[in-house]
Amino acid sequence: MGEIIRHKFDLNDKPGWLKIRTELANQGRLGGSDIGAAVGDNPYKSPYALWCEMVGLYEPEDISDKEAIKQGVMFEAAVAERFAKESGIGVEEVPYIFTNSDAPHLFATPDRLCLDGESGLECKTAKEIVMKKFPRGDFPQQYFDQCCCYLKVTERKRWYIAILIYGVAFNIYMMTTIKEEADRFNYLKTKVDGGEILTPEESEEWQKQNWLVAAYYVDKEALDAVELAAANFVHRVNEGKKGNMDVWPIEEIDGSESTARALAYSNPRPKPSSVVTFDSAEIYGVQDDGNAFVDAKGDEVCRLVAQRIECDKTIKMREKEKDECDNKLAAIMKDKEKFVVPGCSVTYKMVSGRETASVQAVKAYFEAKGEKIPDGMITKSDDYRGIRFYPSRKKA
């Protein structure tokens, strides 16, 4: 067991909480909400995007004002209260961020700790459409990663995840470090789901835990793997801060939106007329005003460009096929509004026309009146770099 340190803050002081969290991150630690991104399990933030943030190459978007985030914060207390009512296990909000000497690259910011002294609780809210991706009673992998982090740091025996699915369900899952506990629950659940009759002792036992949707055993190797993943990621961050960008090879750059956004805002503005021509499979060294040196494999660049052009051709071909299917279905449906086929339904409804406004016309209107355009009427996003392809025309 390691030494668990409690970093105290005022529960009503969000800036104070954020300050401690930032200090711990600067010391080379990842929080529970970071670890999923670091290992590639977060669909909203890629490992590369998180790395850019921690290195200081990219200022992440402030999402605190987004409606989904606001509702998640607002419903957290309600989720905790519902969990306590369903499970009979009391919970408390604690004014601490936890670190552990046996997990030097992690920190934990639990939503609640359970009054049994052995458990913790993570409160989540989700849309039905998100949870439909997990039809077997599972939940998003980044939730699992987050709770593994908390189990490792706090050294508690189990962690519960309570998920409020808006207007549909309230699901509670248990992650436990006690194998017999998970095995016993799963044994009873299998019997119940299969319609088998429980013994009086089993029935009494089941009544005490039938509020659980599923139980998962988490062994020591899984918890140690979270710390190891964090250590490896932090090493890359530290190397990046030293200016060593080779710790993130091209092969590990993925196609996610978050990676594209991080690249668009972290890469420097292009210098005018900075053109590099690749026409063979040699390695080119391109000197850039004596300030930077770019090594790029000509064959890799050419391969990626060729692959991208081929993707464009495939997409256009498939789009044409899709449009043809749509048109043929529309011709068949005539005055019918909906077709239902096995596994799918197709609608053919009236769609409201989209209203648009000309920015130039709005500017001209207010300019003619000699008035200033009201704040917020015209907004402009930040400039960023974007990839564009211009295939060469073949000579006849």
Residue pairs with C-beta under 8 A, 6 or more apart in sequence:
1 102
1 155
2 100
2 101
2 102
2 103
2 155
3 100
3 101
4 98
4 99
4 100
4 153
4 154
4 155
5 98
5 99
5 100
5 101
6 96
6 97
6 98
7 20
7 24
7 96
7 97
7 98
7 99
8 95
8 96
9 16
9 17
9 20
9 95
9 96
9 97
10 16
10 95
11 93
11 95
17 97
17 109
20 97
21 31
21 97
21 107
21 109
24 31
24 97
24 99
24 107
25 31
25 34
25 54
28 104
28 105
28 234
28 237
28 238
29 99
29 104
29 105
29 106
29 107
29 230
29 234
30 38
30 105
30 106
30 107
30 149
30 230
30 233
30 234
31 106
31 107
31 108
31 109
31 149
32 108
32 109
32 110
32 122
32 145
32 146
32 147
32 149
32 150
33 109
33 146
34 50
35 106
35 145
35 146
35 148
35 149
35 226
35 229
35 230
36 42
36 141
36 142
36 143
36 145
36 146
37 45
37 46
37 47
37 49
37 50
37 142
38 47
38 50
38 229
38 230
38 233
39 47
39 145
39 229
39 233
40 46
40 47
40 254
41 140
41 141
41 142
41 144
41 145
42 142
43 140
43 142
43 256
44 258
45 258
46 254
46 256
46 258
46 259
46 262
47 233
47 252
48 248
48 252
48 253
48 254
48 258
48 259
48 262
48 263
49 58
49 60
49 256
49 258
49 259
49 261
49 262
50 233
51 233
51 236
51 237
51 240
51 248
52 58
52 262
52 263
52 266
53 59
53 60
53 262
54 237
54 240
55 237
55 240
55 241
56 241
57 240
57 262
57 266
58 262
58 265
58 266
59 265
61 261
63 69
64 70
71 125
72 124
72 125
75 123
75 125
75 164
76 111
76 123
78 164
79 123
79 124
79 125
79 162
79 163
79 164
79 170
80 91
80 93
80 111
80 112
80 121
80 123
80 162
82 162
82 164
82 170
83 89
83 91
83 112
83 121
83 123
83 160
83 162
83 172
84 90
84 91
86 170
86 172
86 211
87 160
87 172
87 211
89 114
89 115
89 116
89 119
89 160
90 114
90 115
90 116
91 112
91 113
91 114
91 115
91 121
92 112
92 113
92 115
93 111
93 112
94 110
94 112
94 113
97 107
97 108
97 109
98 107
98 108
98 109
98 110
98 153
98 154
99 106
99 107
99 108
99 153
100 106
100 152
100 153
100 154
100 155
102 152
102 227
103 152
103 153
103 227
103 230
104 227
104 231
105 227
105 230
105 231
105 233
105 234
106 149
106 152
106 153
106 226
106 227
106 230
107 153
108 149
108 150
108 153
108 154
110 120
110 121
110 122
110 150
110 154
111 121
111 122
111 123
112 120
112 121
112 123
113 119
113 120
113 121
113 154
113 156
114 120
114 121
114 160
118 156
118 157
118 158
119 156
119 157
119 158
119 159
119 160
120 147
120 150
120 151
120 154
120 156
120 158
120 159
120 160
121 159
121 160
121 161
121 162
122 143
122 146
122 147
122 150
122 159
122 160
122 161
122 162
123 162
123 164
124 139
124 143
124 161
124 162
124 163
124 164
125 163
125 164
125 165
125 166
126 163
126 164
126 165
126 166
127 165
127 166
128 165
128 166
128 167
128 168
130 140
131 139
131 163
131 165
131 168
131 169
131 171
133 140
134 140
137 171
137 173
137 213
137 214
138 214
139 161
139 163
139 171
139 173
143 161
143 163
144 175
144 216
145 226
147 159
147 161
147 175
148 175
148 218
148 222
148 223
148 226
149 226
149 230
150 156
150 159
151 158
151 159
151 175
151 177
151 218
151 223
152 223
152 224
152 226
152 227
157 176
157 177
157 178
158 174
158 175
158 176
158 177
158 178
158 181
159 174
159 175
160 172
160 173
160 174
160 175
161 172
161 173
161 174
161 175
162 170
162 171
162 172
163 170
163 171
163 172
163 173
164 170
165 171
171 213
172 211
172 212
172 213
173 212
173 213
173 214
173 215
173 216
174 181
174 182
174 185
174 212
174 214
174 215
174 216
175 215
175 216
175 218
176 182
176 215
176 216
176 217
176 218
177 217
177 218
177 219
177 220
177 223
178 217
179 217
179 219
181 215
181 217
182 215
182 216
182 217
183 217
184 205
185 209
185 212
185 215
186 214
186 215
188 198
188 202
188 205
188 206
188 209
189 214
189 215
191 198
191 202
192 198
192 206
192 210
198 206
235 247
236 247
236 248
239 247
240 247
240 248
250 300
253 259
253 263
261 384
263 385
264 384
264 385
264 386
265 382
265 384
267 385
269 385
270 385
271 288
271 289
274 288
276 284
276 286
276 294
276 296
278 284
278 296
278 298
278 301
278 302
279 298
280 298
280 299
281 297
281 298
281 299
281 302
282 298
283 295
283 296
283 297
283 298
284 295
284 296
284 298
285 293
285 294
285 295
286 293
286 294
286 296
287 293
288 294
305 389
308 389
309 389
309 391
312 389
329 339
329 346
329 348
330 348
333 339
333 346
333 348
336 348
337 347
337 348
337 349
338 345
338 346
338 347
338 348
339 345
339 346
339 348
340 346
359 378
362 373
362 377
362 378
363 373
363 378
366 372
366 373
